[in-house]
Amino acid sequence: MTSSSKARIERFVDKFIRSEAMSYFQSERDSDFWNYPERAARVYDATESGADGKTHAEVIDDWRDAFDCMIRDRRRERPERFITAVQAYFDDVEQWHEANGTLWQEIG
């Protein structure tokens, strides 16, 4: 991948994970006591002290799931190279957290 392509992917991911759609997606999961009871309870308890409560692994999985939803909602041809590059970026972030022992650590 060229350096300009890598920079475009990084800009996209940065905007995507900070988007209103991503915020809404995570908010739904954070309060879903039916499908994600452990996460919802942890997030609920953490918010009382101003913390986040999710783990890095949960956040990265949210990114993947929200991105998959966004791609699935497209009415045009699937941009396979773009999808592969974004998924590789998510994999790199996950590997970094795993290598540094923070993947399953709660976000403060």
N, C-alpha and C positions, 0 to 999 in steps of 0.2 A: 504494500500500500504506500502510495506517495505521501510525503509529509503534508501536502495541502489536503489530501483526502482524509488523512488522520485528523488534521485540525478541524475539518468540517464535521467529522463524526463527533469529536469532542465537544464542539459548539452545539451540535444537535442534542447530544445527551445532556449537556448542562442545562439547556433550555427545557428539555423534556422533563427531567426529574424535578425541576423547579416550577413546572407549569401548574395551572389551576386544575387541569384534568388529573394530573398525578396526585395533587393534594387531595382532591375529592376521592380518588381511587383508594388512597391509603386511609383516609378518614373513614370510609365505608368499612374497610377491613379492621381498623382499630376499634370499632364499636360493634363488630359482629360477634356477639356472644354465642350465637347459634353455630356458625361454621368455624370460628376461630376463638373458642372460649378461653384458652390459656393466654393467647396474645391480647385479647380484649381486656381480660382481667388485669394483666400486667401493665398494659397501657393506662387503664383507668387508675390503677394504684399509683403509677409513676407521675401522672399529671397532677396529683395532689401536691407533689413536691416540686413541680415545674420541670420534670424530666420527660423524656420521650417514651421509654419503656420497650420499644421494639429492638430487635437484634439487627445487626448489619445483614445477616442472612435473610431476614424477613424483608428488609428494605430492598435488597437486591432482587429477591423473588418478586416483589411488587413491581419493580421496574420492568422485569421480564414479562410479567403477566399483562401489565398496562400497555407495554409496547406491542405485545402479541394482539391485544384487543384493537389497538390503533391500526395495525396492519390488516387485521381481519375485516375491519370496517371500510377499508379502501374499496372502491368500485373499479379500480384500474388494475393493470398488470402488477404482480408482486415484484418489487425491486429487490431481487435476491442478493445482489452484492451489498446493497445498503443494509439489508436485514442481517446478513452474515457479519458485517463490520460492527454494527451496533451490538449484536449478541457477543461478539468477541470482546468488545469493550467491557460489557457487563461481566464476562468471564474473568477478564484481567483484574477488575475491581474485587471480585470474589476471591480470586487467588491471592491478591495482596492481603486481604483481611485474614485469610486462612494462614498464610505464611507468618503473619504478625500476631496470630492468636486472638484476633478480635472478631472473628466471624460470628460467633455465638454470644458475644458480649452485648449486654444491653447498652443502648445509646443513652447517655445521660442528659 
